[in-house]
Amino acid sequence: MSRRSKLPEYVTRIDSATEFSFSCHKGVSCFTECCRLLELALTPYDILRLRQGTKMHSARLLEEFVIIEQGPGEPFPRFYLTMVDDGRASCAFVTKSGCSIYGDRPAACRTYPLGRAAIRGENGTIEEHYVLMKESHCCGFDENRTQSISGYSRDQGLSDYNRFNDAIAPILQHDKIRQGFIPSREQSELYTLALYNIDTFREKIVSKEIDSPPLTSQNREQLHDDEQLLLFAVKWLYDKLYPAP
């Protein structure tokens, strides 16, 4: 999200001091409406949690529930949750009673009605920017519950999502990318493998089907923990994309 980009009328930039009224629950008349007619982008940590919520292998999850797109000139592919062809493009996991994988729902679902952008500074620090999306169909804004960015983020369990999403920033916002670098097809495939198909990545590392520095005892422990494995994959991919001179 660029600071200078023109935002839709229903979107306003807010800071940490801004409070807003919002609450979503089964009692609001628009319950689950935000789970339809949307493009839901997925981060690597979203996929990791969806695997846990569905008990599916990452390769099968990608095949059945994820659309992968990459336009000309885009450095990396983009990943979206597949919607059901029910005339309303509903999320595959929404039910009459709500989200069937609520505990492992993606960051975009947790963050709404906020939007978060993380900008990596020159010294590697992450600078957060937030917007409030006050869409006309959402009745949650009529609820008498005052929210703040920090409180709402805490209630929605966003700390882990933000932490892991920010860990990808050195790859997505590397100086080479900002200067127009486009990874090769092979590098793009490694991006998908390491960050989004983590079960297959684990298998290929263990079987030595793909190159990796000799595994330390700490690395071997990381392979058995999904979250630690994702951090291992981020570093492995970074070295593949941006090798030291």
N, C-alpha and C positions, 0 to 999 in steps of 0.2 A: 504494500500500500504506500504510494508516494504521498509525501506531505502536501504536494501541490496538486494532486489529482482531484478532479471534480467528483464529488460524491453525489449519489442519488438524494432526493429531497428527504427521504425517510432516514438517512444516515447522518449522524453528527459525531464529530470528534469529541471525546471527553477525556478528562484527566483523573488522576487518583482522588482528587477532592470532590468530584462530581457524584452526587447521589441521584438515584432514579427509583421509581416505583415499579416493581415487577414481581410476579410470582406465577409459576406454572404448576398446575395440579389437575387432577381428574375433574375437578368441579368447574373449571373454566369451559365456556361453550366451544372454544376453538381447540380443545384438547386433541393432540396428534395432527392437527392441520399443518403444522410446520414440518411434519414428516412426509410431506407430499409435494410434488411439483418443485423439486429442488435439485441442484447439482451439489452433491456432497463430496468434497475433496477429502482424500484420505492420506494421512501421514504414515511413515513407517511404524510409529508407536500405535497409531489407530489399528493397523493391521495386526500388530502383535496382540493387542487386547481383543480384537475380534476373533482371532484364533483361539484365545482362551475362552471367550464367551460361547463360541460355536463348537469347540473341541475338534476343529478341523485342521488338517495339514495346510500349511501356508500355500502350497501349490494348488490344492483343491479350492481353497478360499478364493484365490485370485481367479481361477477358472470360472467359478460359479457366481461370484458376487462382486467382481471388480471389473471396471472398464478402464483400459489403459490407452491413453492418447498422447501423441507427441506431434506438434505442428512443425512445419519447416522453420528452421532457425531457433527452435527451442532447445536449450542445452540438455534438459532431462525430461523423461516422460512424466505425465500427470496421471493420477489414479483417482477414480471416482467409484462410489458405491453404485452398483447396478440397482435400478428401480424396477418395480413390478409393472408389467403391462396391464394395468387394471383401469385405464382411462384417466387415472389421476397421478400416474408415475409415483406410486407409493413406495416408501422404503420397504425392503424385503423383510425387515424385522419388526415392523409396526403391527400391532394388534389392536382390537377394540379397547383393551385394558391398558394399552401403552406399549412401551418398547420391551421386546422379549429378551433383549440383551442389555438391559438398562445399566447394569453394573460395569459393563465393558463398552459402552457407547462411545463413539468417536468424539474428539475434542470439539469439533464444530457444533455438535449437539449440546455438549456441556456448556460451551461458551455463550451460546445464543441467549439473550438478544445482543450480547456484546460481540465484537469482532476484535481479534488481536493480531498485530503485526510485530514481528521481532526483527530489528535491524542490527546487524553486526557492525560494531564500530571498528576503527583502525587498530585499536589495541585489543580487539577480541571480545570486548564487553558487549552485552546484549541490551539494546534500548527498546523498551516496550512502547507500543502505541495502541490505543483503544478507540473504537467507535461504538456508538449505540445505534442499533437498527430497530427503529420504531415503526414496524410494518402495520398497515391498517387492519390486516386480518387478525392480528394478535391481540387477544383480550387480556393477556397477562399484565399489560400496563395499567389496567383498570383496578388491579388488586392493590390493597392498601398495605404494601410491605416495602419499606425503604431499603434499598440495596446500595452497596458500594462495590467498586471493582474488586478490592481485596476480599471483602466478605463473601461476595457472590462466587468468586473463583475458588475460595476455600470450601464453600458449601457444595460446589459442583465437583470437587475432587480434581482440580486442574493442575495441581503442582507437578505431579509426575508427567502429565502430558506436556506441559510447557517445558519442563526440564529436558525431556528426550527430544522434543521438537527443536529446541534451541541447540541441541547437540549436533543437529544436521546443518545448522547455519554455516559453519566453516566450509562445507561442501557446496551448498547452494549459492552462497554469497562470496565465494572466493574471488580474489582480485582478477584471476584469469577469466572467470565467468563474467564479471562486470566489464571486462575488456573485450568480450565477444567470443571467448573460447567456446567451441561446440565439441563435446566429446565424440569420439568415434562410435560406430555402431556397437563394437565390442565393449567399449566402456559403458555405453548406455545399458547394455544387457547386464553388465556387472552391477550397475546401479540398482536395477530391478532385483537381481538375485540377492545381493547383500542386504538391502534395506527392506524389501517387500516379500521376498520368498525365503524367509529366514530358516525354515526347516530344511529346505534343500541346500541352502548355504552351509548350514551346520554339517549336513551329510557330506558335502563336497570337501569341506575343510578336514573332517575326520578321515575321509578316504584318500586325502591328498590329491584329489582330482583337480583342484585349483591351487595355485601357488600361494604359499603363506610362509612367513618367517617361522623358524622352529618354535613350536609351542612350549611355553614355560608352564610350570605347574599351575600358575595363576590363570594363564590362558585356557588350560584344559578345564579348570573349574568354571570359567566363564561360559564355555560351550554348553554347560548343563543348566544354565540359568538364562531364561529368555531375555531379560532386561540387560544383563551383563553381556550376553551374546550380541545384542543390538549395538552396544557401545563398542565392542570388539569389531563388529562389521563396519561401523562408521570410520574407525581408524584405518582398518584394512582398505576400505574403498578410497579414503582420502589419499593414502599412499599410492594407490593405483592411478588415481586421476591426476594427482599433483606430486609426482616423484621428486625427491630432493635432488638438486643438481649435483 
